[in-house]
């Protein structure tokens, strides 16, 4: 089994939640929909991928956090490729931070389409005041908007 990140044991304090990204990567077989992660850049990052990635990757497990190097390890060990990123402006960044901290402390029950990786990302951006999301819950088939 490949790397999926770490269980969050702290509140990330140096992240900028004003603009976050829905990151779409290829899916595992037989999943044609791909997989969605949330990327939050560092306030004073050195590169555009300097920040933290958040995802749900188990049927009933804690969401995971990854650093930039952890994300590249995740792609490599799971044989995934990044397909695209969608920038999402958040008018209420504190709402997104609070919701992310809350959901990272509980197990996420994956229910294929209704409570999947895309729903995880939507939950956080909606708490931040955005209406961005997916109609189909299939990240590879439509834009996250």
Buried (B, 14 or more C-beta within 10 A) or exposed (E): EEBBBEEBEEEBEEBBBBEBBBBBBBBEEEBEBBBBBBBBBBEEBEEEBEBBBBBBBBEEBBBBBBBBEBBBBBBEEBEBEBBBBBEBEBEBBEBBBBBBEEBBEEEBEBEEEEBBBBBBBBBBBBBBBBEBBBEEBBBBEBEBE
